[in-house]
Amino acid sequence: MEDTIGLLEEYFDKKKFRVTYKQQDYDIVLLKKDLIQGTSEINIFLDGVVQKLVKRDSRWSFDHGNDEELANDIWRVISLRYRIFN
């Protein structure tokens, strides 16, 4: 497991975020260096697993389709940091 995390730290700029959702804290690492307005897909490292957030019909969700509210909360934190509002 540490080998995987070490590889991720090497290739990405390690933008770290923390989201509290349903009274549980999640640590998130953004796996994309540059975000721009109109982005419709991003990869994140969430609780030891690489996840993909996808924008569908102006709402964010995980590519596997579960926890749309968590995905939107994660996007809200990222968009506030990068000042992207779409």
Contacts in CASP RR format, 6 or more apart in sequence:
PFRMAT RR
TARGET T0000
AUTHOR 0000-0000-0000
METHOD contacts of the structure
MODEL  1
MEDTIGLLEEYFDKKKFRVTYKQQDYDIVLLKKDLIQGTSEINIFLDGVV
QKLVKRDSRWSFDHGNDEELANDIWRVISLRYRIFN
1 48 0 8 1.000
5 48 0 8 1.000
8 29 0 8 1.000
8 31 0 8 1.000
8 45 0 8 1.000
12 29 0 8 1.000
12 30 0 8 1.000
12 31 0 8 1.000
12 32 0 8 1.000
12 33 0 8 1.000
13 30 0 8 1.000
13 33 0 8 1.000
14 29 0 8 1.000
15 29 0 8 1.000
15 30 0 8 1.000
15 81 0 8 1.000
16 27 0 8 1.000
16 28 0 8 1.000
16 29 0 8 1.000
16 30 0 8 1.000
17 27 0 8 1.000
17 28 0 8 1.000
17 29 0 8 1.000
17 30 0 8 1.000
17 74 0 8 1.000
17 77 0 8 1.000
17 78 0 8 1.000
17 81 0 8 1.000
18 25 0 8 1.000
18 26 0 8 1.000
18 27 0 8 1.000
18 28 0 8 1.000
18 77 0 8 1.000
19 25 0 8 1.000
19 26 0 8 1.000
19 28 0 8 1.000
19 70 0 8 1.000
19 73 0 8 1.000
19 74 0 8 1.000
19 77 0 8 1.000
20 26 0 8 1.000
21 69 0 8 1.000
21 70 0 8 1.000
21 73 0 8 1.000
26 46 0 8 1.000
26 47 0 8 1.000
26 70 0 8 1.000
26 74 0 8 1.000
27 46 0 8 1.000
27 47 0 8 1.000
28 44 0 8 1.000
28 45 0 8 1.000
28 46 0 8 1.000
28 74 0 8 1.000
28 77 0 8 1.000
29 44 0 8 1.000
29 45 0 8 1.000
30 42 0 8 1.000
30 44 0 8 1.000
30 78 0 8 1.000
31 42 0 8 1.000
31 43 0 8 1.000
31 44 0 8 1.000
31 45 0 8 1.000
31 50 0 8 1.000
32 42 0 8 1.000
32 43 0 8 1.000
35 42 0 8 1.000
35 78 0 8 1.000
35 82 0 8 1.000
35 84 0 8 1.000
36 84 0 8 1.000
37 84 0 8 1.000
37 85 0 8 1.000
37 86 0 8 1.000
38 84 0 8 1.000
38 86 0 8 1.000
39 55 0 8 1.000
39 84 0 8 1.000
39 86 0 8 1.000
40 54 0 8 1.000
40 55 0 8 1.000
41 52 0 8 1.000
41 53 0 8 1.000
41 54 0 8 1.000
41 55 0 8 1.000
42 52 0 8 1.000
42 53 0 8 1.000
42 78 0 8 1.000
43 50 0 8 1.000
43 51 0 8 1.000
43 52 0 8 1.000
43 53 0 8 1.000
44 50 0 8 1.000
44 51 0 8 1.000
44 52 0 8 1.000
44 53 0 8 1.000
44 74 0 8 1.000
45 51 0 8 1.000
46 74 0 8 1.000
51 62 0 8 1.000
51 63 0 8 1.000
52 62 0 8 1.000
52 63 0 8 1.000
53 60 0 8 1.000
53 61 0 8 1.000
53 62 0 8 1.000
53 63 0 8 1.000
53 71 0 8 1.000
53 74 0 8 1.000
53 75 0 8 1.000
54 60 0 8 1.000
54 61 0 8 1.000
54 62 0 8 1.000
54 63 0 8 1.000
55 75 0 8 1.000
59 68 0 8 1.000
59 72 0 8 1.000
60 68 0 8 1.000
60 71 0 8 1.000
60 72 0 8 1.000
60 74 0 8 1.000
60 75 0 8 1.000
61 67 0 8 1.000
61 68 0 8 1.000
61 71 0 8 1.000
61 72 0 8 1.000
62 68 0 8 1.000
62 70 0 8 1.000
62 71 0 8 1.000
78 84 0 8 1.000
79 85 0 8 1.000
79 86 0 8 1.000
END
